Amino acid sequence: MTPPTGDQPRHPAASRRFGQTPALPPPRVLLTGRPGCGKTTVVQRVVERIGPQRCAGFFTEEVRRRGRRVGFDVVTLDGERAPLARAGAPGPRVSRYGVDVASFERLAVRTLDAALSRHAPVLVIDEIGKMELFSQRFVDLLGPIFDPAAQSAVLGTVMQGRHRHVEALRRRADIRIVQLTAENRERLPLELSEMFGGFLREIEGRGRPVPPAG
């Protein structure tokens, strides 16, 4: 994935705004940090604060049996669930887990693509990681999601390690990468809720119908 240029084709929804150019661009924030540091929890708390009906996307959840992690599922904000990876399963491997790329694309990628097309105010992506990046469809969709002309805000998580597609995002001045730490973990939900809430109030003020929070 490379940052889009004027010569590249765009997703049909990427270049259309909410009626006019906003005073400020939509916020694009990706949390990073070591596994288990609470990135997903912070994103979930922000979504709860600003209103899940204003958001669309997916979370990644552990699957455990008898207390042992056996894989991961993707879960959309409206409750649909599909396998992402299972221990010992076939498919591209991350550690002992085989990634079910087709399952991920059928649910998570389809959900994001539809949300982008209908101009969902906030796209939630948890996460941009090794497993998800095995999907070329997901990689291709990151271009229009982070297109400078795209109208949707983005709140998500991103792997801490190096990956060429992740490095392309880190080089972007319009994407804020936030390192999650014990010091900022408790205050970030409020700070991010205020940031994204301000964006939602702005598009509401320009006549874009946005469902009320809670």
Secondary structure, 3 states (H helix, E strand, C coil): CCCCCCCCCCCCCCCCCCCCCCCCCCCEEEEECCCCCCHHHHHHHHHHHHCHHHEEEEEEEEEEECCEEEEEEEEECCCCEEEEEEECCCCCEECCEEECHHHHHHHHHHHHHHHHHCCCCEEEEEEECCCHHHCHHHHHHHHHHCCCCCCCEEEEEECCCCCHHHHHHHCCCCCEEEECCCCCCCCHHHHHHHHHHHHHHHHHHCCCCCCCCC
